[in-house]
Amino acid sequence: MEKTFTMIWFDPDPKKTFAKKLSEGITHYRSKYALEPISCLINSAAYAALVQEQNLPQDTAQLIVDGLTVQGRRDVLKYDLYISNNGTQ
């Protein structure tokens, strides 16, 4: 049974796109844990902006970005990405 690791990736750089932040976080996660992440939680406001950026309906519950399931949550801070190898964070 594989252990579950959730890493908080903090990136406040307003010039980076979400895709760039996620890509850097995934690269670090793979390097640090030698595991493949499958999910990412982000701030609900950041998620709403991402959904709008992708021209999707506002009630979209989750997105797949770079192979990760991305969901918005109110309890995640603005610049944090919770990257995990567990789909039920």
N, C-alpha and C positions, 0 to 999 in steps of 0.2 A: 504494500500500500504506500502510495506516494504521500509525503508530507505536504501540507498546505503552507505556502508562504505568501504573505501579502506585504508589499512594499509601498510606502508612501513616497511618491516622486513629487518634489516641490519645484515649481518653475514659474516665477512671477514675471518673466520677460514678456512684455506686451507686444514686442515685435515678432515673436515666434508664432507660427500657426499652431493650432491644436495638434495637427498631424505631426509636426516637427517635435513638439513636446512629447507626444506619445511615442514616437519613434525612438527618441533618446532614452525615455524611460524603459521601453522594451529592451533596448540594447543593454542598458545597465542591469536590468533584471536578469536577463539571460547570462550575462557575465558573472553576476554575483551568486546566483542560485543554481546555475546550469540546468534550469528548467524552462519549459515553454509556458509563458503566461497565456491565459484564456479569457480573462475578464478585466475590466477597468471601470471603476466608479469615479465620477467627477461631480463637481458642484452642479446643482440643478439649473442655475442661471447659465453656467457655461454650457451645459447640455442643451438648453433651449436655444442658445446662440448657435451651437453646432448644427442642430436640426434645421434652423432657419437658413444657415449657410449652405446646407445641402438641399434646400428647397423641398423639404419633407413636411408632412402634416405635423402640427404642433403636438398632437396626441401620440406621436411615435414613442413607444415604450423603450425601445433599445435600438442601437445601431451596431453594425459590424464595421470596425475600422482596423485595417491591417490585421485582420483575422481575429481580433478581440471583440468580445461583446462589451459595448460601452453603454452604461446607464447613468442617469443623473440622480443624485440624492441630496436632500437638503442638509444632511449632517456632514457632508464633505466640504472642507474649507475651499475658498475661491481658487487658490493656485495649486491645490493638491490633486494628484491622480493616484488612486489606490489600484495598483496593478497586482494581479494574483493568478495563481495556477488553479484556483478553485472558482467555479462558476456561481457559487452561492455565498458571496461574502456577507 
